[in-house]
């Protein structure tokens, strides 16, 4: 994984000192909240319903054991003993005191971490495939390119105050595990007909109030021009993006209203101009970064077979491990979705354990998944049973990857000042019902996503089953949508009809899955059945 050099460390240390002064001036009353707000947001500090919330950057989701230990220590020392892992591969702390915020940033800086640009109208944390560097199906490890973009975008003078927040994802496999086309810029590392490796650019995706799937803007950009093309995309947006209306300020609106062809034309013109100016960092810099992402020392003599005699262990292996590029290893997913638990939450004790397990079983590396779980990317098959035993003892061994109870959910009205409805109790009720009834094990892959407001932090538009909380005359109400996908078959879900109350939405999910079980054909996932039979049978069961 990437290691800070003297410039990285100096940059982070300087920001800590700056923010300490800013926070103290706010505490002393020398800054109003309106004056302080843009300063704290650029350091990842939000003011939520009950307290300040701090969002910590985890670039492309990669963590060392020492960094996970530090996150656990922060949870214990400054929060209420837990943290919340998010869909952008970050972690959030929900109970932060302003007078301690700078101390947290200082503690983070000691383990090469920060909260810079995790909020505000800037380029946010660069995300990637959580199986990067381990996946059997990837072309190359996409993280060096994500790191190059992180370094380019940090404190970029032109992009510090964009019309609106900006999110970039980088993948390098045909399988999309990062919701790439639902980002402002989605980059897929590809190989062209000549055998050269480059990047395909998708621009103008996003969820929220107006969900859109990013169109392909350019099929192939040479690797030594990756940053230049990204800069061209952003400069056109920065020039034309709406600043008079925040609801129309995202790049997806610009690309939609301008049209993909016209946007592409202006990007290409800007790209040629930037090439003439020579803004691209030298290819040697990418090569320097790539050295930090070389494969660990895999053991070529390890066994490739597993003892599956324990049925509980075998079930966990089937559901929670993913094929690795090395035959003797797998990527093992640690579920942060216990039955009745809060999706994405982990206690300090659990974080310490995951850090220890990463050190013992995964070359001291773990990843935050955009699905709010944790993955140990490089686990020997011979170590899997010992790993699973320790996870199960700690309540982290639920065999539910991509099952109905592996729910993505935002914090909702329990914490967020923007939310209209609660997300957490709905996710808890769904997981409890489907596991208790035994229905989970009959459903197979089924991705449920819940958002507490139209901002869609729970990615409800992309759920096979999506739930959106709304305010209906002062009462929490929930819209149900079907057919979304954040994968390579990207699709936006369609609303079934009128909404439901908190109890009714859980019943509605139950009803929808009954229709699926009745109508599915051999080997069909929920999404396959929905696409084959359409919305009508589900609506009839829900409303007739």
C-alpha positions as CSV (number, residue, x, y, z in Angstrom):
1,X,0.0,0.0,0.0
2,X,1.1,3.6,-0.6
3,X,3.4,5.2,2.0
4,X,3.6,8.9,2.6
5,X,6.7,10.7,1.5
6,X,8.0,13.9,3.2
7,X,5.6,16.0,1.1
8,X,2.5,14.0,2.0
9,X,3.4,14.2,5.7
10,X,4.2,17.9,5.6
11,X,0.9,18.6,3.9
12,X,-1.1,16.7,6.4
13,X,0.7,18.1,9.4
14,X,0.2,21.7,8.1
15,X,-3.5,21.1,7.7
16,X,-3.8,19.8,11.3
17,X,-2.1,23.0,12.5
18,X,-4.4,25.2,10.3
19,X,-7.5,23.5,11.5
20,X,-6.5,23.6,15.2
21,X,-6.3,27.4,14.9
22,X,-9.6,27.6,13.0
23,X,-11.5,25.4,15.5
24,X,-10.1,27.4,18.4
25,X,-11.2,30.7,16.8
26,X,-14.7,29.2,16.5
27,X,-14.7,28.1,20.1
28,X,-13.5,31.6,21.2
29,X,-16.4,33.2,19.2
30,X,-14.0,34.9,16.8
31,X,-15.7,33.0,13.9
32,X,-19.4,32.6,13.4
33,X,-20.8,29.2,12.4
34,X,-21.4,30.5,8.8
35,X,-17.7,31.6,8.7
36,X,-16.5,28.3,10.2
37,X,-18.7,26.0,8.1
38,X,-16.6,25.9,4.9
39,X,-13.4,25.5,6.9
40,X,-14.7,22.5,8.9
41,X,-16.2,20.9,5.8
42,X,-12.9,20.9,4.0
43,X,-11.6,18.9,7.0
44,X,-14.5,16.4,7.0
45,X,-16.3,17.8,10.0
46,X,-20.1,18.0,9.8
47,X,-22.7,19.3,12.3
48,X,-25.4,16.7,12.5
49,X,-28.5,16.3,14.6
50,X,-26.8,15.6,18.0
51,X,-23.2,16.4,17.6
52,X,-20.4,16.9,15.1
53,X,-19.6,14.1,12.8
54,X,-16.1,13.5,11.4
55,X,-15.5,11.7,8.1
56,X,-12.0,10.2,7.7
57,X,-10.6,9.5,4.2
58,X,-9.6,5.9,3.4
59,X,-8.3,6.3,-0.2
60,X,-9.6,3.4,-2.4
61,X,-10.5,1.7,0.9
62,X,-7.0,0.3,1.7
63,X,-5.9,0.1,5.3
64,X,-3.0,-1.4,7.2
65,X,-3.4,-3.1,10.5
66,X,-1.8,-0.1,12.3
67,X,-4.3,2.2,10.7
68,X,-7.3,0.1,11.7
69,X,-5.9,0.0,15.2
70,X,-5.7,3.8,15.1
71,X,-9.3,4.1,14.0
72,X,-10.3,1.8,16.9
73,X,-8.4,4.0,19.3
74,X,-10.2,7.1,18.0
75,X,-13.5,5.4,18.5
76,X,-12.7,4.7,22.1
77,X,-11.0,8.0,23.0
78,X,-13.2,10.5,21.1
79,X,-16.5,8.8,20.2
80,X,-18.8,6.3,21.9
81,X,-16.7,3.2,21.2
82,X,-17.6,2.6,17.5
83,X,-17.3,3.9,14.0
84,X,-19.4,3.7,10.9
85,X,-18.0,2.5,7.6
86,X,-19.5,4.2,4.5
87,X,-20.3,3.6,0.9
88,X,-17.3,5.7,-0.1
89,X,-15.0,3.4,1.7
90,X,-14.5,6.0,4.5
91,X,-15.3,5.8,8.2
92,X,-17.4,8.3,10.1
93,X,-17.6,9.1,13.8
94,X,-20.9,10.5,15.0
95,X,-20.2,11.9,18.4
96,X,-17.3,14.3,18.1
97,X,-16.6,17.3,20.3
98,X,-15.3,20.4,18.4
99,X,-12.6,21.0,21.0
100,X,-11.2,17.5,20.3
101,X,-11.5,17.5,16.5
102,X,-8.0,18.8,15.9
103,X,-6.5,16.2,18.3
104,X,-8.2,13.5,16.2
105,X,-6.7,14.8,13.0
106,X,-3.3,14.9,14.7
107,X,-3.7,11.2,15.8
108,X,-4.7,10.3,12.2
109,X,-1.6,12.1,10.8
110,X,0.6,9.8,12.9
111,X,-0.6,6.8,10.8
112,X,-0.7,8.5,7.4
113,X,-4.4,9.3,7.5
114,X,-6.5,12.5,7.3
115,X,-10.0,13.9,6.7
116,X,-9.0,16.3,4.0
117,X,-11.6,16.8,1.2
118,X,-14.0,14.3,2.6
119,X,-16.6,17.1,2.3
120,X,-17.1,20.4,0.6
121,X,-17.4,21.2,-3.1
122,X,-14.1,19.5,-4.1
123,X,-12.9,16.2,-5.4
124,X,-13.7,13.7,-2.7
125,X,-12.0,10.4,-1.6
126,X,-11.1,8.4,-4.7
127,X,-12.8,5.0,-4.5
128,X,-12.0,1.7,-6.2
129,X,-12.7,-2.0,-6.4
130,X,-12.4,-3.4,-2.9
131,X,-10.8,-6.6,-4.4
132,X,-8.2,-4.6,-6.2
133,X,-4.8,-6.3,-6.5
134,X,-6.4,-9.6,-5.5
135,X,-9.2,-10.2,-7.9
136,X,-8.9,-13.0,-10.4
137,X,-10.6,-11.1,-13.1
138,X,-8.8,-7.7,-13.1
139,X,-6.6,-6.5,-15.9
140,X,-4.2,-4.7,-13.5
141,X,-4.4,-3.3,-9.9
142,X,-6.3,-0.1,-10.3
143,X,-5.1,1.5,-7.1
144,X,-1.9,3.1,-8.4
145,X,-4.1,5.1,-10.8
146,X,-6.4,6.0,-8.0
147,X,-3.4,7.1,-5.9
148,X,-2.1,9.2,-8.8
149,X,-5.5,10.9,-9.0
150,X,-5.6,11.4,-5.3
151,X,-2.2,13.2,-5.3
152,X,-3.2,15.3,-8.3
153,X,-6.6,16.3,-6.8
154,X,-5.4,17.1,-3.3
155,X,-5.5,20.9,-2.8
156,X,-5.7,21.4,-6.6
157,X,-6.1,25.2,-6.8
158,X,-8.7,25.1,-9.6
159,X,-10.8,22.4,-8.1
160,X,-11.0,23.4,-4.4
161,X,-14.4,25.2,-4.9
162,X,-16.2,23.4,-7.6
163,X,-19.9,24.0,-8.4
164,X,-20.7,20.9,-6.3
165,X,-19.0,17.9,-4.7
166,X,-17.2,15.6,-7.1
167,X,-16.6,11.8,-6.9
168,X,-14.3,9.6,-8.9
169,X,-14.1,5.8,-9.0
170,X,-11.4,3.6,-10.7
171,X,-11.8,0.0,-11.6
172,X,-9.8,-2.5,-13.8
173,X,-12.2,-5.4,-14.4
174,X,-15.2,-6.1,-16.5
175,X,-17.1,-6.8,-13.3
176,X,-17.9,-3.5,-11.6
177,X,-17.7,-3.7,-7.9
178,X,-17.5,0.1,-7.3
179,X,-20.7,1.5,-8.9
180,X,-18.3,3.1,-11.4
181,X,-21.0,4.5,-13.8
182,X,-22.9,6.1,-10.9
183,X,-19.9,8.5,-10.2
184,X,-19.2,12.0,-11.5
185,X,-16.2,10.4,-13.3
186,X,-15.9,6.6,-13.6
187,X,-12.6,5.3,-15.0
188,X,-12.2,1.7,-16.2
189,X,-8.7,0.5,-17.0
190,X,-8.9,-1.3,-20.3
191,X,-6.8,-2.9,-23.1
192,X,-7.3,-1.7,-26.7
193,X,-7.1,-3.7,-29.9
194,X,-3.3,-3.0,-30.1
195,X,-2.8,-4.6,-26.7
196,X,-2.1,-1.3,-24.9
197,X,-3.5,-0.5,-21.5
198,X,-5.3,2.7,-21.0
199,X,-8.5,4.2,-19.5
200,X,-12.1,4.5,-20.6
201,X,-13.9,7.6,-19.2
202,X,-17.5,7.6,-18.1
203,X,-18.7,11.1,-17.0
204,X,-21.9,12.4,-15.6
205,X,-23.3,9.7,-13.4
206,X,-24.7,10.0,-9.9
207,X,-27.6,9.3,-7.6
208,X,-29.4,11.7,-5.4
209,X,-32.4,13.9,-6.4
210,X,-31.8,13.2,-10.2
211,X,-30.1,9.8,-10.6
212,X,-28.2,9.3,-13.9
213,X,-26.0,6.7,-15.4
214,X,-22.7,8.1,-16.8
215,X,-22.3,7.9,-20.6
216,X,-19.1,6.8,-22.2
217,X,-17.2,10.0,-23.1
218,X,-13.9,8.4,-24.4
219,X,-13.2,4.8,-25.0
220,X,-9.4,5.0,-24.6
221,X,-7.0,7.4,-23.0
222,X,-3.3,6.4,-22.8
223,X,-2.1,5.9,-19.3
224,X,0.5,8.7,-19.6
225,X,-2.4,11.1,-20.3
226,X,-4.8,9.9,-17.6
227,X,-4.6,13.0,-15.4
228,X,-4.7,15.4,-18.3
229,X,-8.0,13.9,-19.5
230,X,-9.5,14.0,-16.0
231,X,-8.4,17.6,-15.7
232,X,-10.1,18.4,-19.1
233,X,-13.3,16.9,-17.8
234,X,-13.2,18.9,-14.7
235,X,-12.3,22.2,-16.3
236,X,-15.3,22.0,-18.6
237,X,-17.5,21.3,-15.6
238,X,-15.9,24.1,-13.6
239,X,-16.5,26.6,-16.4
240,X,-20.1,25.7,-17.1
241,X,-21.5,24.0,-14.0
242,X,-24.4,25.8,-12.3
243,X,-23.5,27.7,-9.2
244,X,-26.8,29.5,-8.8
245,X,-28.8,26.4,-8.0
246,X,-27.3,23.6,-5.9
247,X,-29.9,21.1,-7.1
248,X,-28.6,21.6,-10.7
249,X,-24.9,21.9,-9.9
250,X,-23.7,18.4,-10.3
251,X,-21.8,17.4,-13.5
252,X,-24.6,14.9,-14.3
253,X,-26.9,17.8,-14.9
254,X,-24.4,19.6,-17.1
255,X,-23.7,16.6,-19.2
256,X,-27.4,15.9,-19.5
257,X,-28.4,19.5,-20.5
258,X,-25.4,20.1,-22.7
259,X,-25.6,16.7,-24.2
260,X,-22.9,14.1,-24.1
261,X,-21.7,14.9,-27.6
262,X,-21.2,18.6,-26.9
263,X,-19.6,17.9,-23.6
264,X,-17.3,15.4,-25.2
265,X,-16.4,18.0,-27.9
266,X,-15.5,20.6,-25.3
267,X,-13.5,18.1,-23.3
268,X,-11.5,17.0,-26.3
269,X,-10.7,20.7,-27.2
270,X,-9.6,21.3,-23.6
271,X,-7.6,18.1,-23.6
272,X,-5.6,19.1,-26.7
273,X,-4.9,22.5,-25.1
274,X,-3.7,20.9,-21.9
275,X,-1.4,18.5,-23.8
276,X,0.2,21.5,-25.4
277,X,0.7,23.0,-22.0
278,X,2.3,19.8,-20.6
279,X,0.3,19.4,-17.4
280,X,0.6,15.6,-17.1
281,X,2.9,14.4,-14.4
282,X,5.8,12.3,-15.8
283,X,5.1,8.6,-16.3
284,X,8.0,8.0,-13.9
285,X,5.7,9.3,-11.1
286,X,3.1,6.6,-11.9
287,X,5.9,4.0,-11.9
288,X,7.1,5.3,-8.5
289,X,3.6,4.9,-7.1
290,X,3.1,1.5,-8.6
291,X,6.0,0.1,-6.6
292,X,4.0,0.5,-3.4
293,X,1.3,-1.9,-4.8
294,X,3.4,-4.8,-5.7
295,X,2.1,-8.3,-4.8
296,X,2.9,-9.5,-1.3
297,X,5.1,-12.6,-1.0
298,X,2.5,-15.3,-1.8
299,X,3.4,-18.8,-0.7
300,X,3.3,-20.9,-3.9
301,X,3.4,-24.2,-1.8
302,X,0.1,-23.6,0.0
303,X,-2.8,-26.0,-0.4
304,X,-5.5,-25.1,-2.9
305,X,-8.2,-27.4,-1.4
306,X,-10.4,-26.9,1.7
307,X,-11.8,-29.2,4.3
308,X,-15.5,-28.4,4.1
309,X,-16.8,-31.0,6.6
310,X,-18.1,-28.3,8.9
311,X,-21.4,-27.2,7.2
312,X,-21.4,-23.8,8.9
313,X,-17.9,-23.1,7.8
314,X,-18.7,-24.4,4.3
315,X,-21.7,-22.0,4.0
316,X,-19.5,-19.0,5.1
317,X,-16.8,-20.0,2.5
318,X,-19.4,-20.2,-0.2
319,X,-21.0,-16.9,0.6
320,X,-18.2,-14.7,2.0
321,X,-15.1,-15.6,0.1
322,X,-14.2,-14.5,-3.4
323,X,-11.8,-16.1,-5.9
324,X,-8.2,-14.8,-5.8
325,X,-5.7,-14.5,-8.6
326,X,-3.5,-16.9,-6.7
327,X,-4.9,-20.4,-6.4
328,X,-4.0,-21.0,-2.7
329,X,-5.6,-17.8,-1.5
330,X,-9.1,-16.1,-1.4
331,X,-10.4,-12.7,-0.4
332,X,-12.5,-13.1,2.8
333,X,-15.3,-10.7,3.5
334,X,-16.0,-9.7,7.2
335,X,-19.6,-8.9,7.5
336,X,-20.5,-5.7,9.4
337,X,-24.2,-6.7,9.0
338,X,-25.1,-8.9,12.0
339,X,-28.7,-9.9,12.3
340,X,-30.5,-6.9,13.8
341,X,-27.4,-4.8,13.8
342,X,-26.6,-1.4,12.3
343,X,-25.1,-1.8,8.7
344,X,-21.5,-0.6,8.6
345,X,-21.0,-0.1,12.3
346,X,-18.0,-1.7,14.1
347,X,-17.0,-1.4,17.7
348,X,-13.5,-0.4,18.7
349,X,-13.0,-4.0,20.0
350,X,-14.1,-5.4,16.6
351,X,-11.8,-3.0,14.7
352,X,-8.8,-4.0,16.9
353,X,-9.6,-7.6,16.1
354,X,-9.9,-7.0,12.4
355,X,-6.5,-5.2,12.5
356,X,-5.0,-8.2,14.3
357,X,-6.5,-10.6,11.8
358,X,-5.2,-8.5,8.9
359,X,-1.7,-8.7,10.3
360,X,-2.0,-12.5,11.0
361,X,-3.8,-13.7,7.9
362,X,-3.7,-11.0,5.1
363,X,-0.2,-9.5,4.9
364,X,-1.3,-6.7,7.3
365,X,-3.9,-5.3,4.9
366,X,-7.6,-4.9,4.9
367,X,-10.1,-3.0,2.7
368,X,-13.3,-1.1,3.3
369,X,-15.9,-2.2,0.8
370,X,-18.4,0.2,-0.7
371,X,-21.1,-2.2,0.6
372,X,-20.0,-1.3,4.2
373,X,-18.2,-4.5,5.0
374,X,-14.5,-5.2,5.4
375,X,-12.4,-7.6,3.3
376,X,-9.1,-9.3,4.0
377,X,-7.8,-9.4,0.5
378,X,-5.1,-12.1,0.7
379,X,-6.0,-15.1,3.0
380,X,-4.5,-18.5,2.5
381,X,-7.1,-21.2,2.1
382,X,-5.3,-23.2,4.8
383,X,-6.0,-20.4,7.3
384,X,-9.7,-19.9,6.5
385,X,-11.1,-22.1,9.2
386,X,-9.1,-20.5,11.9
387,X,-10.0,-17.0,10.6
388,X,-13.7,-17.9,10.4
389,X,-13.7,-19.3,14.0
390,X,-12.3,-16.0,15.4
391,X,-14.7,-13.9,13.4
392,X,-17.7,-16.0,14.5
393,X,-16.7,-15.6,18.1
394,X,-16.6,-11.8,17.7
395,X,-20.0,-11.6,15.9
396,X,-18.4,-10.9,12.6
397,X,-18.9,-14.2,10.9
398,X,-22.4,-13.8,9.4
399,X,-22.5,-15.7,6.0
400,X,-24.5,-13.0,4.2
401,X,-22.5,-11.4,1.4
402,X,-24.9,-10.1,-1.2
403,X,-27.9,-11.7,0.7
404,X,-31.1,-9.9,1.6
405,X,-29.7,-9.0,5.0
406,X,-26.4,-7.6,3.6
407,X,-28.1,-4.2,3.5
408,X,-26.6,-0.9,2.6
409,X,-28.2,1.8,4.8
410,X,-27.3,5.4,5.5
411,X,-27.5,6.7,9.1
412,X,-30.9,8.3,8.4
413,X,-32.9,10.3,10.8
414,X,-31.2,8.8,13.8
415,X,-28.2,11.0,13.1
416,X,-28.4,13.0,9.9
417,X,-29.7,16.5,9.8
418,X,-30.8,16.1,6.1
419,X,-32.8,12.9,6.6
420,X,-36.5,12.7,6.4
421,X,-36.9,9.2,7.8
422,X,-35.0,6.5,9.7
423,X,-33.0,3.9,7.8
424,X,-31.4,1.9,10.5
425,X,-34.6,0.4,12.1
426,X,-35.9,-0.6,8.7
427,X,-32.7,-2.5,7.9
428,X,-32.7,-4.1,11.3
429,X,-36.3,-5.2,10.9
430,X,-35.7,-6.7,7.4
431,X,-32.7,-8.7,8.5
432,X,-34.4,-10.0,11.6
433,X,-37.5,-11.1,9.7
434,X,-35.7,-12.8,6.8
435,X,-33.2,-14.7,8.9
436,X,-35.7,-15.8,11.5
437,X,-38.1,-17.2,8.9
438,X,-35.3,-19.0,7.0
439,X,-36.3,-17.1,3.9
440,X,-32.8,-15.6,3.4
441,X,-31.3,-18.9,2.5
442,X,-33.9,-19.5,-0.3
443,X,-33.4,-16.1,-1.9
444,X,-29.8,-16.1,-3.1
445,X,-28.3,-12.8,-4.3
446,X,-30.6,-9.9,-3.4
447,X,-29.2,-6.4,-2.8
448,X,-31.3,-4.2,-0.6
449,X,-30.3,-0.5,-0.2
450,X,-32.0,2.1,2.0
451,X,-31.7,5.9,2.0
452,X,-33.3,8.2,4.6
453,X,-33.6,11.1,2.1
454,X,-33.4,11.9,-1.6
455,X,-29.6,12.5,-1.3
456,X,-29.4,8.7,-1.7
457,X,-26.4,8.1,0.5
458,X,-27.8,4.5,0.9
459,X,-27.7,4.1,-2.9
460,X,-31.4,3.1,-3.0
461,X,-31.6,3.9,-6.8
462,X,-29.2,1.0,-7.4
463,X,-30.7,-1.6,-5.2
464,X,-32.4,-4.7,-6.6
465,X,-34.8,-3.6,-3.9
466,X,-34.5,0.1,-3.0
467,X,-36.1,1.9,-0.2
468,X,-36.3,5.7,0.1
469,X,-37.5,7.4,3.3
470,X,-39.6,10.5,2.7
471,X,-41.6,12.9,4.9
472,X,-45.3,12.7,4.2
473,X,-47.1,15.4,6.2
474,X,-44.8,15.0,9.2
475,X,-44.9,11.2,9.1
476,X,-42.1,8.9,8.0
477,X,-43.1,7.2,4.7
478,X,-41.1,4.8,2.5
479,X,-41.1,4.4,-1.3
480,X,-40.2,1.1,-2.7
481,X,-38.3,0.6,-6.0
482,X,-37.3,-2.5,-7.9
483,X,-34.7,-3.4,-10.5
484,X,-31.7,-1.2,-9.8
485,X,-28.1,-2.3,-10.1
486,X,-24.7,-0.7,-9.5
487,X,-22.8,-3.4,-11.3
488,X,-21.6,-3.5,-14.9
489,X,-25.3,-3.9,-15.9
490,X,-26.0,-0.5,-14.3
491,X,-29.7,0.3,-13.9
492,X,-31.9,2.7,-11.9
493,X,-34.7,1.2,-9.9
494,X,-38.4,2.0,-10.7
495,X,-40.8,3.1,-8.0
496,X,-43.6,0.5,-7.5
497,X,-46.3,3.0,-6.5
498,X,-47.6,4.6,-3.3
499,X,-45.4,4.4,-0.2
500,X,-45.6,2.5,3.0
501,X,-45.3,3.2,6.7
502,X,-42.4,1.7,8.8
503,X,-44.2,-1.7,9.4
504,X,-45.7,-1.8,5.9
505,X,-42.4,-1.4,4.1
506,X,-41.0,-4.5,5.8
507,X,-44.2,-6.4,4.8
508,X,-43.8,-5.0,1.2
509,X,-40.2,-6.4,0.9
510,X,-41.6,-9.7,2.1
511,X,-44.3,-9.6,-0.5
512,X,-41.9,-8.7,-3.3
513,X,-39.7,-11.7,-2.5
514,X,-42.7,-14.0,-2.4
515,X,-43.4,-13.0,-6.0
516,X,-39.9,-13.7,-6.9
517,X,-39.8,-17.1,-5.3
518,X,-43.0,-18.0,-7.1
519,X,-42.0,-16.7,-10.5
520,X,-38.3,-17.4,-10.7
521,X,-36.8,-20.0,-13.1
522,X,-33.8,-22.2,-12.5
523,X,-30.7,-20.2,-11.7
524,X,-32.4,-16.8,-11.8
525,X,-31.4,-14.1,-9.3
526,X,-34.1,-11.7,-8.2
527,X,-32.8,-9.1,-10.7
528,X,-33.0,-11.6,-13.5
529,X,-36.6,-12.5,-12.7
530,X,-37.6,-8.9,-12.3
531,X,-36.2,-8.1,-15.8
532,X,-37.9,-11.1,-17.3
533,X,-41.4,-10.6,-15.9
534,X,-41.5,-6.8,-15.4
535,X,-43.0,-4.7,-12.7
536,X,-46.7,-5.7,-13.1
537,X,-46.8,-9.0,-11.0
538,X,-45.0,-7.2,-8.1
539,X,-47.4,-4.2,-8.2
540,X,-50.4,-6.5,-8.3
541,X,-49.2,-8.4,-5.2
542,X,-48.4,-5.1,-3.4
543,X,-51.5,-3.1,-4.1
544,X,-54.4,-5.3,-5.3
